[in-house]
Amino acid sequence: MGSATQTAAAELVCFNDGCRARYAITEVLYNCPKCGGLMEAAYGATQQPESLKKIFRERRLNNTPLDQSGVWRYREMFPFLDDYSKVVTLREGNTPLLDAPIAAKYGGLFSLTFKHQGFNPTGSFKDNGMTCGVAQAVRLGMKRVACVSTGNTSASMAAYAAAGGLEALIFLPHGNISFGKLSQALEYGAKTLQVEANFDQILALVRVLAERLGIYLLNSMNPFRIEGQKSIMFEMLDQLDWRVPDWVVLPGGNLGNVSAFGKGLREAKDAGLIDRLPKLAVIQAEGAAPFYDLWQRGSGGLCPVTNPETLATAIRIGDPVSWPKALHEVRNSGGTVEKVTEQEIADAKAQIGLCGIGCEPASAATLAGIRKLTARGVIDRVENVVAVLTGNVLKDSDYIYRYHTGQLEAPGGVKIQSTFGNKPIVVPNDPDKIAELLN
Ligand code: F0G
C-alpha cells in the first residue's frame, strides 16, 4: 500500500526525565519497567520540511488506502512500522476545519474555527489513534485487544478490531455511557462487559487482566494511540497551509489527546514544518477536574477525584493516567487549563448546534472554556483559535432532547436551564391551526 517511506530507527523511551530508559519498539510496554513512568515512541531525524509538505499534499490525490487515510498520510511523522501492508484503515481523519461565526461571538472572539473530529468513521477522534494502536497489535501478532472506555474508545476499538480480524474485549462503567456509543461496540461485534465501577477503577482492573491473560491494551497510555492522535495536529496545520494558530483548545479527560497534540506540535517544530507552537488550552468539566486543580496549585502531583461526576460522560474521569505528559505539554506551549460547569457546557453545545455543526457534550466544553478565557483576558478576541470538537452530535442524542425540552438535570439533581431550548411542538392534523401557529 502507498509509496515506500523512510523508517528512522524507532524506539520506546520512558517519558520520565530522570530515567529516559530505552526499549525496542516491539516490546509490549505501557509503563517503564525501571521507574513506572509513561512510555513514548521516539525516532531519528526525518526528511526536509519542504519535501515532507510536498509528499503530504500529493498524497491527497492518491487513491491508495494508506494515502487516503488522514492519519497514515503523515506517516513520516510516526515511522514505528517497518511494513505498512497490514495496516487497518477505515479512512480515518480527513476531518474538516469549519468556521463558526455564531460560536465565535458566543465565545467572545472575532472568529473561531472548529476541527471536527466527529467526522471520523466511528464519530470521534479515537479513530486517529486506534488505526495506529491496532496496526501495532497486528504487527506484534496479538489476537485479542482490550480497553476500558467512557464510550468512544470502545466504539473505535471495536470497529478497528473487527476490520482487522482481532477479538475485541470492552470494559465499560455500567450505566454511565451513552447508548449511541454502547450500541456501536455491540454492532461491531465486541465482547462487552459492563462493570459496576467507574472508569478509573476499571482501568486498574483491566491492567491486571491484560497482564494475566496476555491481552493487548489499547487505552491511551498505549504509546501508539498517541502517535496516531498526533496526526490531528498535522492535518490541521496542513489544512491551514502550515500557518500556526495562536490557540488550540480541547477537552481533557484521561489527557491522552493533549499529550498527543503537544508531542505532535513539538515534533512538527523540530522537523521545521512550523516555526512556533500554538498555546494549548485544556478544558475540564467542573465535577471531573483534577488536572485543573493541579494547574491551579502549580506544583506537586495530581490528586485524583474519587467520584468524578459530569453529564459529559466522555470526560468523567477522576484519575487521568497521562497527566505528567499533559502537564509538560501545556506548560511547554505556554497554554492553560480551565474548568466549566454543566450549565456552561450545555449552553455552549446548543450554540455550536446553531452553527449547523453540532457535537457531543464533552466537545462543547471547548466553547464554554473559550468564553471564560476571553472574559478573563487570557485569550484575546483577535487571536486565531482552533477548538477541537472531539465527538459527533449523534453520540448522545438523549442529552440533546432533554436539554431542549427542559428535562436535563446535572448530577445531584440540579436542573439545567434550557437557555437556548428548541422544543418540538405537537400540533393537530389541521392546516388552519398549523398555519396560524406559523404566521
Ligand atoms: N472528548 C471525547 C468525545 C472523548 O471521548 C474523550 C475521551 C475526551 C474528549 C477526552 O480525551 O481522554 O484524551 O483527554 N474519551 C475516552 C474514552 C476516555 O474512553 O472514549 P482524553
Residues whose N, C-alpha, C, O or C-beta is under 5 A from the ligand:
A	BS01	F0G	V148 S149 T150 G151 N152 T153 S154 P251 G252 G253 N254 L255 G256 N257 V258 A314 A362 S363 T390 G391
